Amino acid sequence: MERQIHIEPVTRIEGHAKITVFLDPAGEVRDAQFHVTELRGFEQFCVGRTLWEMPGLTARICGICPVSHILASAKACDAILAVQIPKTAELLRRLMNLGQMVQSHALSFFYLSAPDFLLGWDTDPATRNVVGLVAANPELARKGIRLRSFGQEMIDRLGGKRVHPAWAVPGGVNQALSAEDRAWMLERLPEALATIQETLALFKGAFGSAQERGVLSEYPSLYMGLVRPDGAWEHYAGVLRLVDAKGKVVVRGHDPSRYADIIKEASEPWTYLKFPYFEPKGYPGGMYRVGPLGRINACDRFSTPLAQAELEEFRESSGGRSGRVFDYHYARLIEILASLEEIGELLADDRILSTDIRAEAGVNAREGVGVHEAPRGTLIHHYWVDRNGIIEKLNLIVSTGHNNLAMNRAVREIAKTYIKKGKASEGILNRIEGGIRAYDPCLSCSVHAVGRMPLRVEIVNAQGEVETTLSRD
């Protein structure tokens, strides 16, 4: 008889999910599925609200990545206003997005994933966490906490609060950067740079070879991210690029506002997370990856020297582009370094202190798309409005959604590698979870229904016995 292994809940991620591993009669892995078990309704209850509310409203999708939604939403609203925002507003938005990159990547690496590979995959789960990391390496943990705090404080000083700042608005931003806050950031930037360089050296010392980084499986896919017109790494503007597993450009410079020409969405009855795919290759063959690994595989280079040197070393050790799931961690560290370098460049630009930060306009278009790179990958907000700016329809494709096909592939490949004859230790199950943690999913952001979703309700009595089951297919 076939049987199943359930991992529920998946731990050390943002949101609620489970993994089901399906075993054949011989105990070998037949398939594995990553189920997202929570549902958000933002694409429904935002209908009828004004475009002016959208940045603040969609920020409430998540408490970890509100900055990402605020910025993507504001960009979609800019398109509806048909305005070019002031240059200082763009610089400030870029600065906040980089602060978000730093704090989110530091959270993922130091708090959620480092306990696995710095303490050991088979370590007692009671200590395989950030508390155990603090006990084992207090200096590294302290520096990681301070690095994340630097990014959070940047967001606070720009937007007035660390979570859900009502700052990026249609047409620009609503608060300028003070000279005092710029000085604070510049004063603490060297410490942050030193921390990430030390962490990169530690990581490469432990996992320098491609073989060592193959622990969470390796498989080919397409990779997508924004790049600048010259092919350099980008996080706020630019064009969409897709490359294949060898780095060959598949889509060179696609207008982000026309994402729907190449990206379609599918759904499955066993999860609330949509399955975006590259339309020319169909579903599910059009699997692609976004996020840190997607971006550094898609770009030609970094525009800052330290990150570029790290990219060259990464590609030399990888033999070019990397399909290793574990390399999401490596790419995440390189992106922190690139973000800190670009923060220094932005703060050195005196235009950053200008108070010309917002363009005023009314509704000039009935549709707008906002695309930028969130820490976890490409984020798309697409709004349709009436002539008064009331939302008639919206579509959100969130970073984690882009990676859904790839995450399901990861759990299947890792399970097949480690589970033999139906035997699975806690450490093996942790490796399967680790495949999901590498992608750093934000499930609260990502779950948006397509069409009529299945529903199953069980009514249970006081003894825990199921009395009635109601279902909708």
C-alpha positions in Angstrom: 0.0 0.0 0.0 1.1 3.6 -0.6 1.5 5.8 2.4 2.3 9.4 3.2 4.7 11.3 5.4 3.4 14.7 6.6 5.5 17.6 7.7 3.1 20.0 9.5 3.7 22.8 10.1 6.8 23.8 8.1 8.8 25.6 10.7 10.9 28.8 10.6 9.1 30.4 7.6 6.6 33.3 7.4 3.1 31.9 7.2 1.5 28.5 7.5 2.2 25.4 5.3 2.7 21.7 5.3 4.5 19.2 3.1 3.2 15.8 2.0 5.6 13.1 0.8 3.9 10.3 -1.1 5.6 6.9 -0.9 5.0 4.0 -3.3 4.5 0.4 -2.0 8.3 -0.1 -1.8 8.7 3.0 0.4 10.3 5.0 -2.3 9.3 8.6 -2.9 6.7 9.0 -5.7 5.9 12.6 -5.3 5.9 15.5 -2.8 3.7 18.6 -2.5 4.1 21.9 -0.7 0.6 22.9 0.6 -0.1 26.5 1.6 -3.0 26.3 4.0 -3.9 29.9 4.6 -5.9 32.2 2.3 -5.8 35.9 1.9 -8.5 37.9 0.1 -6.9 41.1 -0.8 -7.7 40.8 -4.5 -11.3 40.8 -3.5 -11.8 43.2 -0.7 -9.6 45.9 -2.2 -12.2 46.2 -5.0 -14.2 49.4 -4.3 -11.4 51.2 -2.5 -9.6 54.3 -3.9 -6.2 54.1 -5.5 -5.0 56.6 -2.9 -5.6 53.9 -0.2 -3.8 51.1 -2.0 -0.2 51.5 -0.7 -1.3 51.6 2.9 -4.0 48.9 2.4 -1.8 46.4 0.6 1.0 46.9 3.0 -1.2 45.0 5.5 -0.8 41.9 3.5 2.3 41.2 5.6 4.2 42.5 8.6 7.5 41.2 7.2 7.4 42.7 3.7 5.1 45.8 4.0 7.7 48.0 2.4 7.7 45.8 -0.7 4.0 46.1 -1.1 4.0 49.9 -0.4 6.5 50.5 -3.1 5.0 48.2 -5.8 1.5 49.7 -5.0 2.8 53.3 -5.2 4.4 52.5 -8.6 1.1 51.1 -9.9 -0.6 54.2 -8.7 2.0 56.4 -10.4 1.1 54.7 -13.7 -2.6 55.5 -13.2 -1.7 59.1 -12.5 0.6 59.0 -15.5 3.3 61.1 -13.7 7.0 61.0 -13.5 7.8 61.2 -9.8 10.6 63.7 -8.7 14.1 62.3 -8.8 14.5 62.7 -5.1 11.4 60.6 -4.5 12.9 57.8 -6.7 16.2 58.0 -4.7 14.3 57.8 -1.4 12.2 54.9 -2.6 15.3 53.1 -3.7 16.9 53.8 -0.3 14.0 52.3 1.6 13.9 49.2 -0.7 17.5 48.6 0.0 16.9 48.9 3.7 14.2 46.3 3.3 16.6 44.0 1.4 19.1 44.2 4.2 16.7 43.6 7.1 14.7 40.9 5.3 17.8 39.0 4.0 19.4 39.2 7.5 16.3 37.8 9.1 16.2 34.9 6.7 19.9 34.0 7.0 20.7 34.6 10.6 17.4 33.9 12.3 15.7 31.2 10.1 18.2 29.2 8.2 21.7 29.6 9.7 20.8 27.3 12.6 20.5 24.4 10.1 23.9 24.6 8.4 26.0 26.3 11.1 24.7 24.0 13.9 23.9 21.0 11.8 20.9 19.5 10.1 20.6 16.7 12.6 21.1 18.9 15.7 18.4 18.5 18.5 15.5 20.7 17.2 15.2 22.2 20.7 18.5 24.0 20.1 18.4 24.2 16.3 17.1 27.8 16.3 18.3 31.3 16.7 18.6 30.8 20.5 20.9 27.9 19.9 22.9 29.9 17.5 23.3 32.7 20.1 24.6 30.1 22.5 27.0 28.5 20.0 28.3 31.7 18.4 27.2 34.7 20.3 29.4 37.2 18.5 28.1 36.2 15.0 24.5 36.2 16.3 24.9 39.6 17.8 26.3 41.0 14.6 23.5 39.5 12.6 20.9 41.0 14.9 22.6 44.4 14.6 22.7 44.1 10.8 19.0 43.5 10.6 18.4 46.3 13.0 20.3 48.7 10.7 17.9 47.9 7.9 14.9 48.3 10.1 16.1 51.6 11.5 16.6 52.9 8.0 12.9 52.1 7.3 11.9 53.8 10.5 13.9 57.0 9.9 12.6 57.2 6.3 9.0 56.3 6.9 8.3 57.1 10.5 7.8 53.5 11.6 9.4 50.1 11.0 6.3 48.2 10.0 3.6 49.6 7.7 5.0 53.1 7.2 2.5 55.3 5.4 5.3 56.9 3.4 5.4 55.9 -0.3 2.3 57.5 -1.9 0.9 57.9 -5.5 3.2 60.4 -7.1 6.3 60.0 -4.7 6.8 60.0 -1.0 5.3 62.2 1.8 8.4 62.8 3.9 11.9 64.0 3.0 15.1 62.6 4.5 16.7 64.8 7.2 20.4 65.6 7.3 20.5 64.1 10.8 19.1 60.8 9.6 21.4 60.7 6.6 24.3 61.2 9.0 23.1 58.4 11.2 23.0 56.0 8.3 26.4 57.0 7.1 27.9 56.6 10.5 26.6 53.0 10.9 27.2 51.8 7.3 30.8 50.7 7.9 29.8 48.3 10.7 27.1 46.8 8.5 29.6 46.4 5.6 32.1 44.7 7.9 29.5 42.3 9.2 28.4 41.1 5.8 32.0 40.7 4.6 32.8 38.7 7.7 29.7 36.5 7.2 30.5 35.9 3.5 34.0 34.8 4.5 32.7 32.5 7.1 30.1 31.0 4.7 32.6 30.5 1.9 35.0 28.9 4.3 32.4 26.3 5.3 30.7 25.9 1.9 33.2 27.0 -0.7 32.8 24.1 -3.1 29.7 23.5 -5.3 29.6 19.9 -4.0 29.2 21.2 -0.4 26.4 23.4 -1.5 24.5 20.6 -3.2 22.9 19.4 0.1 19.4 20.7 -0.8 19.3 19.3 -4.4 20.1 20.9 -7.7 18.0 21.1 -10.9 17.8 23.4 -14.0 15.2 26.1 -14.5 14.7 29.5 -15.9 15.6 32.5 -13.8 13.9 35.9 -13.8 14.7 39.3 -12.4 14.8 43.0 -13.2 18.0 44.2 -14.8 19.2 47.7 -15.9 19.4 48.3 -19.6 23.0 47.4 -19.6 22.3 44.1 -17.9 23.4 45.1 -14.4 21.6 43.9 -11.2 18.5 46.1 -10.4 15.9 46.2 -7.7 13.6 49.1 -8.3 13.2 49.8 -12.0 14.7 48.3 -15.2 13.3 45.6 -17.5 12.4 41.9 -17.0 15.0 39.4 -18.1 14.7 35.6 -18.2 17.8 33.4 -18.7 18.1 29.6 -18.9 20.1 27.3 -16.7 23.3 28.1 -18.6 22.8 31.9 -18.5 21.5 32.2 -22.1 19.1 35.0 -22.4 15.6 33.8 -23.2 13.8 37.2 -22.7 16.2 40.1 -23.0 14.4 43.3 -21.9 10.7 42.9 -21.4 8.6 45.9 -20.3 7.5 45.0 -16.8 4.0 46.6 -17.4 3.5 43.9 -20.0 4.3 41.0 -17.7 1.1 39.3 -18.7 2.4 38.7 -22.2 4.9 36.1 -20.9 3.7 35.2 -17.4 0.4 33.2 -16.9 -1.1 31.7 -13.7 -2.4 28.3 -12.8 -3.9 26.8 -9.7 -4.1 23.3 -8.1 -6.8 22.0 -5.8 -4.4 21.1 -3.0 -2.9 24.6 -2.2 -4.0 28.2 -2.1 -0.8 29.4 -3.6 -1.0 30.2 -7.4 1.4 28.7 -9.9 2.8 31.4 -12.2 4.7 30.0 -15.2 6.5 31.2 -18.4 3.8 31.0 -21.0 5.9 30.0 -24.0 6.9 26.8 -22.2 3.5 26.0 -20.9 2.4 24.6 -17.5 4.2 23.2 -15.6 7.2 23.2 -18.0 7.5 27.0 -17.7 9.0 26.8 -14.2 11.3 29.7 -13.4 12.9 31.1 -10.2 13.0 34.6 -8.7 14.6 36.1 -5.6 18.3 36.3 -4.7 19.4 33.3 -6.9 17.0 34.3 -9.7 18.4 37.9 -9.8 22.1 37.1 -9.7 21.6 34.4 -12.3 19.6 36.7 -14.5 22.0 39.7 -14.4 25.3 40.2 -16.1 27.0 42.0 -13.3 26.7 44.2 -10.3 27.4 47.9 -10.6 29.3 48.1 -7.3 32.8 46.7 -6.9 32.6 44.5 -3.8 29.5 42.7 -4.9 30.9 42.3 -8.4 34.0 40.6 -7.0 31.7 38.3 -5.0 29.6 37.5 -8.1 32.7 36.6 -10.1 33.9 34.2 -7.3 30.4 32.7 -7.0 30.2 32.0 -10.7 33.7 30.6 -10.8 32.8 28.1 -8.0 29.5 27.3 -9.6 30.7 26.8 -13.1 28.5 29.7 -14.3 24.9 29.9 -13.2 23.8 27.9 -10.3 20.7 25.7 -9.9 21.5 24.7 -6.4 18.7 25.4 -3.9 21.3 26.0 -1.1 22.8 28.8 -3.2 19.9 31.0 -2.3 21.7 31.6 1.0 24.9 32.5 -0.8 23.1 34.8 -3.2 21.3 36.4 -0.3 24.6 37.4 1.4 25.9 38.9 -1.9 22.8 40.9 -2.3 23.1 42.3 1.3 26.6 43.5 0.3 25.4 45.0 -2.9 22.5 46.8 -1.1 24.9 48.3 1.5 27.2 49.5 -1.3 24.3 51.1 -3.1 23.0 52.7 0.1 26.4 54.4 0.4 26.1 55.7 -3.1 22.6 57.1 -2.6 23.5 58.8 0.7 26.5 60.4 -1.0 24.1 62.1 -3.6 23.0 65.5 -2.2 19.8 65.3 -4.1 18.7 62.8 -1.5 18.0 65.7 0.9 15.7 67.7 -1.5 12.2 68.4 -0.4 10.8 68.1 -3.9 9.4 64.6 -3.3 5.9 64.4 -4.8 4.1 65.0 -8.1 0.4 65.9 -8.0 -2.1 64.6 -10.5 -5.5 63.0 -10.9 -6.6 59.9 -12.7 -5.1 59.9 -16.2 -5.1 56.2 -17.0 -7.5 53.4 -16.2 -4.8 50.8 -15.6 -1.5 50.7 -13.9 1.2 48.1 -13.1 3.9 48.4 -10.5 6.9 46.0 -10.6 10.0 46.0 -8.5 12.2 43.5 -6.7 11.2 42.5 -3.2 13.7 40.6 -1.1 12.1 37.3 -2.1 11.8 38.2 -5.8 9.8 40.1 -8.4 6.6 41.7 -7.0 3.8 42.7 -9.3 0.8 44.9 -8.5 -1.7 45.5 -11.3 -4.7 47.7 -10.8 -7.7 48.7 -12.9 -9.7 51.7 -11.9 -12.8 53.7 -12.9 -12.6 57.4 -13.9 -12.8 58.4 -10.2 -9.9 56.2 -9.2 -12.0 53.4 -7.6 -10.4 50.0 -7.9 -12.5 47.8 -10.2 -10.1 44.8 -10.3 -6.5 44.0 -9.2 -4.0 41.2 -9.7 -1.1 40.5 -7.4 1.7 38.2 -8.3 3.9 38.0 -5.2 7.5 36.9 -5.1 6.8 33.5 -3.4 4.2 32.7 -5.9 6.7 32.9 -8.8 8.8 30.2 -6.9 5.9 27.9 -6.3 6.7 25.4 -9.0 10.3 25.4 -8.0 9.6 24.9 -4.3 7.5 21.9 -5.1 10.3 20.6 -7.2 12.7 21.2 -4.4 10.8 19.2 -1.8 10.3 16.3 -4.3 14.0 16.2 -5.2 15.2 16.4 -1.6 12.7 13.7 -0.4 13.8 11.4 -3.2 17.5 11.9 -2.3 17.2 11.2 1.4 14.1 9.0 2.0 14.8 5.3 1.2 12.5 2.3 1.9 10.1 4.6 3.8 12.7 5.6 6.5 12.9 9.2 7.4 14.7 10.6 10.5 13.9 14.0 12.0 17.1 15.3 10.4 15.9 14.2 6.9 12.6 15.9 7.4 14.4 19.0 8.4 16.4 18.9 5.2 13.1 18.8 3.3 11.9 21.8 5.3 15.3 23.4 4.6 14.5 23.3 0.9 11.6 25.6 1.5 13.4 27.8 3.9 16.1 28.4 1.3 13.5 30.2 -0.8 12.5 32.2 2.3 8.8 32.1 1.4 6.4 34.8 2.7 3.1 32.9 2.6 0.9 35.7 4.0 1.9 37.7 0.9 1.6 35.0 -1.6 -1.8 33.3 -1.3 -4.4 34.8 -3.7 -7.1 32.7 -5.1 -7.6 32.0 -8.8 -11.2 31.3 -9.8 -13.3 29.1 -7.6 -11.1 27.4 -5.0 -11.9 24.1 -3.3 -13.2 24.1 0.2 -13.5 21.3 2.8 -15.1 21.8 6.3 -15.2 19.1 8.9 -17.6 19.5 11.9 -16.2 17.7 14.9 -18.0 16.8 18.1 -16.6 17.2 21.7 -14.9 13.8 21.4 -13.0 14.8 18.3 -15.1 12.6 16.0 -16.0 14.0 12.6 -19.8 14.2 12.4 -20.3 16.0 9.1 -18.1 16.9 6.2 -19.0 19.7 3.8 -17.0 20.2 0.6 -16.9 22.4 -2.5 -14.8 21.3 -5.5 
